Amino acid sequence: MEGIKLKPLIGITTGNSAANEIRFVPETGGTYPRLQTLPTTYIHAVEDAGGVPVLLPIVDQEETLYGMIEHLSGVVFSGGVDV
């Protein structure tokens, strides 16, 4: 890709939704797990600043996290009660 300037990859942390427990879905008879969410304003802000937003899920294994962040040019901590 000679001559093409790549935009920086910027990771954005996600958070657990307010409905963070497993819930029963009557229509299917099953359940769905908690969701990881992010306000779209973070995504648009990274794009407006010239970056490519990459959502970073909450993961259980450190190795997974390191595998994701080693390719990023920066990280936005999206905030919340734990930041």
N, C-alpha and C positions, 0 to 999 in steps of 0.2 A: 504494500500500500504506500508506495513512494509518493511523496507530495501531499498526502492526505494527513491533516492534523486531527488526531483523535482527541476527543473530549475526555476529561478526567472522570473516572468512575468514583462516585461519592456514595458511600454507604449511609443509610439512615436506619437507626434502630426502630424496631416496632415495639408495641406494647400489647398486653392482654386487654381484651375488650371488657366492658363493664359486665357483660354476661359471661363470666369466666368459669362457669361450671359446666359439667356435661348435662345436657338437657334432653328430654324425651321428645321425639317428633311424632305426633299421633298419625300423620298421613303415611309415614313409612314404617311405623312401629319400631324405629331405631332411635339412636341417639346421635348427637353431634358433639364434638369436643369444643373446648373454648377456642376463641378466635384470636389471632394476632392482627392488630390493626395499626393504622397510621393515618392521621389527617392528611388529605391531599395537598394542603398548603405547603407542607415540607417538600413534597415531590416537585411542585411547581417552582418553589424557591430555588431548588438545586438546578432545575432546568433553566430558569431565568438567569442564574449566575454562570451558565455555560457548562454545567456538569451533566453527567448521566446518572440519575438516581438509581441506586441499587438497594432494595429493601433487605434489611438484615433480620432474619427471624430469630426468635429466642430458641436456642438449641441446648441440648443436654451435654454434649461432649465438647471440651475445649478445642480439640483438634479440628472439629468442624468449623468453629469460629475462626481459628487461625487460617484455615484453608480459604475462607471467604475474604478476610481482611487483607491478606497479603497481596491481593490484586487491586486494592483500592488506593486512590490518591488522598482520600480524607474520609472522615466519618462525622455525621451530624447526630448528636445525641438528642432525640426528639423530646426528651423531658418526661415529666410525670413525678409521682411522689417518691420514686426510688432514685432519682438523679439529683 
